[in-house]
Amino acid sequence: MEAREVSTEEGVRALFPVVRQLRTHLDEEEGFVRAVGRMRREGYRLAAAYKDGEDAPVGVAGFRVHEMLAYGKILYVDDLVTAEDARSGGAGKALIGWLEEEARAQGCTGLHLDSGVQRARAHRFYFREGMAIYNFHFAKGL
């Protein structure tokens, strides 16, 4: 399993079927590509996991590096998903490893993400990868 950054529009388009498995409200590829373009202006980046020798992504991570008073400079993972038919095959582990390396290369003090309370299987994976629950995330729709 190999993880690498995706920077071309063609590469972003190839990620849509996998991202849609996590972000089910995304109903069209064009809207996804436009959103990624807007978010990139704010530092959003994408990485993907690929089975050895294959071109189709089996996992995707959307992330950004930023600084917070609470934590210092961190790599924050906005989106992390492995395709349903590729779960437990090493894509998530490859992406977390790649993200950790990128965080270190960028001088970050940590890797952070939020995960929905209903995603118990994902939480078990995060614990296995050495992550811990540090906070609650609160939100209010407007």
MOSULRA-V918502 format. One record per backbone hydrogen bond with DSSP energy under -0.5 kcal/mol. CO is the residue of the C=O (numbers start at 1). NH is the residue of the N-H. If there is no record, write none. Layout:
# MOSULRA-V918502
co=CO nh=NH
co=CO nh=NH
This chain:
# MOSULRA-V918502
co=2 nh=50
co=4 nh=48
co=5 nh=7
co=6 nh=46
co=8 nh=12
co=9 nh=13
co=10 nh=14
co=11 nh=15
co=12 nh=15
co=12 nh=16
co=13 nh=16
co=15 nh=18
co=15 nh=19
co=16 nh=20
co=18 nh=21
co=18 nh=22
co=19 nh=22
co=19 nh=23
co=22 nh=24
co=23 nh=26
co=25 nh=27
co=28 nh=32
co=29 nh=33
co=30 nh=34
co=31 nh=35
co=32 nh=36
co=33 nh=37
co=34 nh=38
co=35 nh=39
co=36 nh=40
co=37 nh=41
co=38 nh=41
co=39 nh=42
co=39 nh=44
co=40 nh=43
co=45 nh=63
co=46 nh=6
co=47 nh=61
co=48 nh=4
co=49 nh=58
co=49 nh=59
co=50 nh=2
co=51 nh=54
co=56 nh=51
co=58 nh=83
co=59 nh=49
co=60 nh=81
co=61 nh=47
co=62 nh=78
co=62 nh=79
co=63 nh=45
co=64 nh=66
co=64 nh=76
co=66 nh=74
co=68 nh=72
co=72 nh=68
co=73 nh=109
co=73 nh=110
co=74 nh=66
co=74 nh=76
co=75 nh=77
co=75 nh=112
co=76 nh=64
co=76 nh=78
co=77 nh=114
co=79 nh=62
co=81 nh=60
co=83 nh=86
co=83 nh=87
co=84 nh=87
co=86 nh=89
co=90 nh=94
co=91 nh=95
co=92 nh=96
co=93 nh=97
co=94 nh=98
co=95 nh=99
co=96 nh=100
co=97 nh=101
co=98 nh=102
co=99 nh=103
co=100 nh=104
co=101 nh=105
co=102 nh=106
co=103 nh=108
co=104 nh=107
co=110 nh=75
co=112 nh=77
co=116 nh=119
co=118 nh=120
co=119 nh=123
co=120 nh=124
co=121 nh=125
co=122 nh=126
co=123 nh=127
co=124 nh=128
co=125 nh=129
co=126 nh=131
co=127 nh=130
co=132 nh=134
co=136 nh=138
